[in-house]
Amino acid sequence: MGEEEDASRRPIASRSSSWAIGLSAWLARSGVTPNSISLFSIVFAGLGAALILFSTHPIAVIGAAISVQLRLVCNLLDGMVAIEGGKKTKSGPIYNEFPDRVADSLLLVAAGYACGFPSIGWLSALLAALTAYVRVFGGAVGVPQDFSGIMAKQRRMAVLTAGLLAQSIETLISASRWSLLLASAMIAAGSLVTCITRTTRLARSLERP
């Protein structure tokens, strides 16, 4: 399964778009399982990470940006096939969360190495995982999962995509990697803030009468 219903399901505006509805319906009819879609997001993340790490060609960098977005499309469609397509499974929550953590780590760590600061990539991956941990922990203690924050998953990937597109232009005029470094630093800092704000909101919710 992709995403749980109601409070535990990430709000995504594109879920109501005609292309997403049509594509998810087609996937459901074709027999594709939501769990396999979740796993396929790792394939796109791995492709994007490889392009980030092993090529500085502008077209390869643009390809990496496209891979990031295709990873998000998988994250959208798995939940739609599971819920709207009626293919929800008991093991779905595992496939919903674990591939996301792997995909995040592949892309963010690769970006850190590519810009020459591996520590920022590893820090970004750790903090991204912690934002998800705080969210899921809230659900485990009976509080609706909190998808808020300045650097939730879609925003992390939006910043990374923008950084890659900017890097593809920068590569044409310089051998520097400032665009990717700035994007990685923004993701790390924003993820830290998101961890703090989500934890604060969680504590307040638990203390509320």
Protein Blocks (a to p, Z undefined) as FASTA:
>chain_A
ZZdehjllccdfklmpmklmmmmmmmmmnopafklmmmmmmmmmmmmmmmmmmocbfklm
mmmmmmmmmmmmmmmmmmmmmmmnopacfklmmmmmmmmmmmmmmmmmmmmmmnopaklm
mmmmmmmmmmmmmmmmmmmnopacdfedjkbfklmmmmmmmmmmmmmmmmmmocbfklmm
mmmmmmmmmmmmmmmmmmmmmmmmmmpZZ
